[in-house]
Amino acid sequence: MSDVRQAVKEKYGAIASAVRESSQPAKVGCCGPTACGCGDPITSNLYSDAERGDLPGEAVAASLGCGNPTALVALEPGQIVLDLGSGGGIDVLLSSKRVGPTGKVFGLDMTDEMLALARDNQRRAGATNVEFLKGTIEAIPLPDNSVDVIISNCVINLSSDKDAVLREAFRVLKPGGRFAVSDVVVRGEVPADVRRGMELWVGCIAGALEDREYETKLRAAGFEHVEVEPWRVYRVDDARAFLAESGVDVERLAPEIDGRFASAFIRATKPAAA
Ligand SMILES: C[S@@+](CC[C@H](N)C(=O)[O-])C[C@H]1O[C@@H](n2cnc3c(N)ncnc32)[C@H](O)[C@@H]1O
């Protein structure tokens, strides 16, 4: 297993265990359940009150995303949905209500502790059209042409083989199937030390793609109607305290940092003729 994958697994395993062991649903940020202050601008206010109110508090509290992929795409009763890196299961549970009893939602995650947390949340929500699968997003354990919609929330940036993820997403989607993902992207070129500091802030461990590179990789995997739309752009003040603590000379690099990282909606379609 790659060092990156092992590190990601350990980090999210620890977060999931901490959430499961706490008696109160604790709000988690990108760096875990102890408020480190680093994740709030990213993980806050992603879901409507109605969406949150409809779910177990524990599922809402375990949200580690950077957007709401279920708001990006119209889900219809009877559809099959796959969530790449489903974490505590918030987007799986929201989607399961929309596809209804004739549909099905798969959550895929490689971290045992996250799968256990997600299954707890499934039980609390009473969702019967949901299945959490163990596996990696680089080798999806589902057949070709079997899924209508792929969603994902702040996970693909963590993969060290994004081409494999997009190739696999394309393979499992049915012809005409949709890819509707929320992820962190870099806008334009960013110096290496700034990138490292920002990535630590954004997700503790991450490898965000440049927006144009994301589009190029999606097209190379075979997708059409590709769109990368930044919707929440991070300002230097969002990350100032964290970066200063990490040894980044924030004042000197402020112009390079400001506005260069964003949460984006990423949409694409597998051609109907594929
Ligand atoms: C930032 S959390 C996001 C969780 C969830 N999507 C949400 O919005 O709350 C990342 C999740 O992706 C999983 N993950 C990261 N890399 C993965 C990979 N290569 N294959 C499968 N799961 C992965 C982690 O175990 C973790 O649960």
The ligand as an SDF file (V2000), in Angstrom:
LIG
                    3D

 27 29  0  0  0  0  0  0  0  0999 V2000
  -12.4800   13.9210    3.8020 C   0  0  0  0  0  0  0  0  0  0  0  0
  -13.2680   12.3940    4.1910 S   0  0  0  0  0  0  0  0  0  0  0  0
  -14.8240   12.6500    3.3730 C   0  0  0  0  0  0  0  0  0  0  0  0
  -15.8980   11.7210    3.8300 C   0  0  0  0  0  0  0  0  0  0  0  0
  -17.2960   11.9730    3.2390 C   0  0  0  0  0  0  0  0  0  0  0  0
  -17.2640   12.0040    1.8100 N   0  0  0  0  0  0  0  0  0  0  0  0
  -17.9190   13.2390    3.7900 C   0  0  0  0  0  0  0  0  0  0  0  0
  -18.2560   14.1310    3.0170 O   0  0  0  0  0  0  0  0  0  0  0  0
  -18.0610   13.3420    5.0040 O   0  0  0  0  0  0  0  0  0  0  0  0
  -12.4370   11.2390    3.1460 C   0  0  0  0  0  0  0  0  0  0  0  0
  -12.9550    9.8030    3.1920 C   0  0  0  0  0  0  0  0  0  0  0  0
  -12.4600    9.1230    2.0310 O   0  0  0  0  0  0  0  0  0  0  0  0
  -11.8890    7.8790    2.3820 C   0  0  0  0  0  0  0  0  0  0  0  0
  -10.8120    7.6300    1.3960 N   0  0  0  0  0  0  0  0  0  0  0  0
   -9.7400    8.4070    1.1540 C   0  0  0  0  0  0  0  0  0  0  0  0
   -8.9890    7.9120    0.1660 N   0  0  0  0  0  0  0  0  0  0  0  0
   -9.6280    6.7740   -0.2600 C   0  0  0  0  0  0  0  0  0  0  0  0
   -9.3510    5.7910   -1.2570 C   0  0  0  0  0  0  0  0  0  0  0  0
   -8.2620    5.8950   -2.0170 N   0  0  0  0  0  0  0  0  0  0  0  0
  -10.2150    4.7640   -1.4280 N   0  0  0  0  0  0  0  0  0  0  0  0
  -11.3210    4.6490   -0.6240 C   0  0  0  0  0  0  0  0  0  0  0  0
  -11.6230    5.5470    0.3590 N   0  0  0  0  0  0  0  0  0  0  0  0
  -10.7940    6.5970    0.5410 C   0  0  0  0  0  0  0  0  0  0  0  0
  -11.4150    8.0640    3.8010 C   0  0  0  0  0  0  0  0  0  0  0  0
  -11.3480    6.8180    4.4760 O   0  0  0  0  0  0  0  0  0  0  0  0
  -12.4780    8.9970    4.3760 C   0  0  0  0  0  0  0  0  0  0  0  0
  -13.5570    8.2840    4.9180 O   0  0  0  0  0  0  0  0  0  0  0  0
  1  2  1  0
  2  3  1  0
  2 10  1  0
  3  4  1  0
  4  5  1  0
  5  6  1  0
  5  7  1  0
  7  8  2  0
  7  9  1  0
 10 11  1  0
 11 12  1  0
 11 26  1  0
 12 13  1  0
 13 14  1  0
 13 24  1  0
 14 15  1  0
 14 23  1  0
 15 16  2  0
 16 17  1  0
 17 18  1  0
 17 23  2  0
 18 19  1  0
 18 20  2  0
 20 21  1  0
 21 22  2  0
 22 23  1  0
 24 25  1  0
 24 26  1  0
 26 27  1  0
M  CHG  2   2   1   9  -1
M  END
$$$$
